[in-house]
Amino acid sequence: MRCPVCKPAPELQPQALESSLTVHGCPNCHGSWVRTADYWRWRAEHTPAGAPSSASGGPRPEPADSEGLKLCPDDGHILGRYRVGHGLGFAVDHCRNCDGVWLDANEWEALRQAGVHEHLPEVYSDEWQREVRAEDRREREQAQWVRQLGDADFARVREVREWIDAHPHRSELYAFLNPANQPLG
């Protein structure tokens, strides 16, 4: 079993990622190959904390998100890239044939700090990836509003919107703000 990132590819070595999670790590790039059976064994012994959060308990390690085509260390199939989202700007590489996952250096630590390490197989699900695309779309839309309005006006409008959304008469407030509902003259 060889590293899918390094050239020439060194042999992957067994190592502990968690107390009861053995993976195969690269001595050069420090990436890790996580076999699905090992991950599920660890999950069976480990109680998940719930849904992932983008809140952080401190500075996250900087993942070494490698680019380029990677082949599965176990079966040679092409690994698919799946963006993590939830405040994490990197992708994990997954083999759809054997279900293993390649994590570049520091990705496990970043997943762990965000609480996503307990939901790793969900990252490459269709539902998760739809969420990531929706998150990207919201961020692009927000950036467009900031470009059009400027930082200060966008912050103010956002504050007003949050106030209206929390108001018990929000429907009436939105109706009042709609120009079509204003009297002429």
C-alpha positions in Angstrom: 0.0 0.0 0.0 1.6 3.3 -1.2 0.9 7.0 -0.7 -1.5 8.4 -3.3 0.2 11.9 -3.0 3.9 11.6 -2.8 6.1 10.8 -5.9 7.9 8.5 -5.6 5.2 6.9 -3.4 6.5 5.5 -0.1 4.9 2.6 1.7 2.1 3.6 4.1 2.8 2.7 7.7 0.2 1.7 10.4 -0.3 4.4 13.0 -2.9 5.4 15.5 -5.0 8.4 14.5 -7.1 8.1 17.7 -6.7 5.7 20.7 -8.6 3.0 18.9 -8.4 4.1 15.3 -5.5 2.7 13.3 -4.8 4.2 9.9 -2.0 3.9 7.3 0.1 7.0 7.3 2.7 8.4 4.9 6.0 9.2 6.5 6.6 12.0 4.0 3.4 14.0 3.5 1.8 12.9 6.8 -1.5 12.0 5.1 -3.5 9.1 6.3 -5.5 6.3 4.6 -8.6 5.4 6.7 -10.1 2.1 5.9 -13.9 2.1 6.4 -13.9 -1.0 8.6 -11.4 0.6 10.9 -13.4 3.8 11.0 -16.7 2.0 11.9 -14.9 -0.1 14.5 -13.7 3.2 16.1 -17.1 4.8 15.8 -18.7 1.7 17.5 -16.4 2.3 20.5 -16.8 6.1 20.4 -20.0 8.0 21.1 -20.6 10.8 18.7 -21.2 14.3 20.1 -24.1 15.1 17.7 -24.3 17.3 14.6 -21.1 19.1 13.5 -20.6 22.7 14.3 -18.6 25.5 12.7 -17.7 26.8 16.1 -14.1 26.3 17.1 -12.4 25.6 20.4 -9.3 27.5 19.2 -7.2 27.9 16.1 -7.6 25.0 13.7 -4.6 23.3 12.2 -4.0 24.3 8.6 -4.8 21.2 6.4 -2.4 20.4 3.6 -5.2 19.9 1.0 -3.3 18.2 -1.8 -4.5 18.6 -5.4 -4.4 16.3 -8.4 -5.6 12.9 -9.2 -5.1 10.3 -6.5 -5.5 6.5 -6.7 -6.8 4.4 -3.9 -3.9 2.8 -1.9 -6.0 -0.4 -1.5 -7.5 -1.1 -4.9 -6.1 1.5 -7.4 -9.5 3.2 -8.2 -9.6 7.0 -8.6 -10.4 8.8 -5.4 -13.3 11.3 -5.6 -12.9 14.8 -3.9 -15.6 15.8 -1.5 -15.6 19.3 0.0 -16.2 19.3 3.8 -17.9 22.7 4.3 -19.1 23.7 7.8 -16.4 26.3 7.9 -13.7 23.9 6.7 -12.2 24.9 3.3 -10.7 21.6 2.2 -11.8 18.3 0.6 -11.4 14.7 1.6 -10.7 12.0 -1.0 -12.9 9.0 -1.0 -12.8 5.7 -2.8 -16.3 4.7 -4.0 -15.1 1.1 -4.5 -13.7 0.2 -1.1 -15.1 3.2 0.8 -11.7 4.2 2.2 -10.8 7.9 2.8 -7.5 9.7 2.2 -6.9 12.6 4.7 -4.1 15.0 4.0 -1.9 16.2 6.8 -3.8 18.0 9.6 -7.2 17.3 8.1 -8.2 14.9 10.8 -7.3 17.5 13.5 -9.4 20.1 11.7 -12.3 17.7 11.3 -12.0 16.8 14.9 -12.1 20.4 16.1 -15.2 21.1 14.0 -16.9 17.9 15.3 -17.0 16.5 11.7 -14.6 13.6 12.4 -17.6 11.7 13.9 -19.6 12.2 10.7 -16.9 11.4 8.1 -18.9 9.1 5.9 -21.7 11.7 5.7 -19.2 14.2 4.1 -19.3 12.3 0.8 -23.1 11.7 0.9 -25.3 13.5 -1.7 -27.2 15.4 1.1 -24.0 16.7 2.7 -22.6 17.8 -0.7 -25.9 19.6 -1.5 -25.5 21.5 1.8 -22.0 22.5 1.0 -23.1 23.8 -2.4 -25.9 25.8 -0.7 -23.4 27.1 1.8 -21.2 28.3 -1.1 -24.1 29.9 -2.8 -25.1 31.8 0.3 -21.5 33.0 0.8 -21.3 34.2 -2.9 -24.6 36.0 -2.5 -23.5 37.7 0.7 -20.2 38.7 -1.0 -22.2 40.2 -3.9 -24.3 42.3 -1.5 -21.2 43.5 0.3 -19.7 44.6 -3.0 -22.9 46.4 -4.0 -23.6 48.0 -0.6 -20.3 48.2 1.1 -19.4 46.7 4.4 -21.1 49.2 6.7 -24.4 49.4 4.8 -24.5 45.6 4.5 -23.9 45.2 8.2 -26.7 47.7 8.9 -29.2 46.1 6.5 -28.4 42.7 8.0 -29.0 44.0 11.5 -32.4 45.5 10.4 -33.3 42.2 8.7 -32.5 40.2 11.8 -34.6 42.6 13.9 -37.5 42.2 11.5 -37.2 38.4 11.4 -37.3 38.2 15.2 -40.2 40.7 15.5 -43.7 39.3 16.3 -45.2 41.4 13.5 -42.6 40.6 10.9 -45.2 40.0 8.1 -46.6 43.4 8.6 -43.2 45.0 8.7 -42.2 43.3 5.4 -45.5 44.3 3.9 -44.9 47.9 4.9 -41.5 47.9 3.4 -42.8 46.5 0.0 -43.0 49.5 -2.4 -46.1 47.9 -4.0 -48.0 48.4 -0.8 -47.2 52.1 -0.5 -49.8 54.7 -1.4 -49.0 56.8 -4.5 -48.1 60.4 -4.2 
